[in-house]
């Protein structure tokens, strides 16, 4: 671990401002790792190189500095990162280790998302074809969290506007094919949707379903519901009957429409199907299990 980052990590919080290196010095150490030798490495998965791990630690340390120090440095890192990506070309981009910095960069920016310039950078990254889909989804999640926090519940008591905001921000004009390769967006939707309206557990999912005005958004709403229910089941939390009824409806759509669409994709992330199969096998709700069992998708009773 680089010396400056080690100091930053080990310094007590009470002494942080006095002992930790400032953002500019941390940036210098970050940039010193961007040597031609490191940047020319080939990376196709697995554990990222040590220099990427070190830069990730330095990003966290920079983000932990006061906003007036951290933000200019983070924005500079973003600009230089995108410039490097743009200069690689398609083949080298696919094999470049610096792609592993994209999520850490988004996470570092997210710690200062109250700043307008930071939100502008996140918006640009979310729309950049140079960024991996998971990092783009992470950026959108940060942005939508901020947008949701600005909603006054009294002005949207039924959660309808927040449901539309969630789907429009995270899914927008994506096709169903594209959504099947966007697991980060679906997980963000599943995480954010329960907070759009208070009341019974099924209420947010009904509102979200009503706002889904395209096949892609319909799939996303169903997937968000199924993932949230699968997490509850894994935590031994009970599902109420209304939630189970919505799962049965979602399962019907998946079997009739979305399963075939996912089957046409190369390496899809069919999070709806995966969650439904898990729930069908474990939940003990026969209206959900029966059609899955009938198609041979889960074991016999």
Secondary structure, DSSP 8 states (H G I E B T S, - for coil): --HHHHHHHHS-GGGHHHHS--HHHHHHHHHHT--HHHHT-B--SSS--HHHHHHHHHHHHHHTS-HHHHHHHHHHHHHHHHHHHHTT-HHHHHTBGGGGGHHHHHHHHHTTTTSHHHHHHHHHHHT-TTS-HHHHHHHHHHHHHHHHHT--GGG-TT-HHHHHHHHHHHTTT--HHHHTT-HHHHHHHHHHHTTSS-SSTTHHHHHHHHH--SHHHHHHHHHHHHHHHHHHHHTT----HHHHHHHHHHHHHIIIIIHHHHHTSSS---HHHHHHHHHHHHS--HHHHHHHHHTTSS---
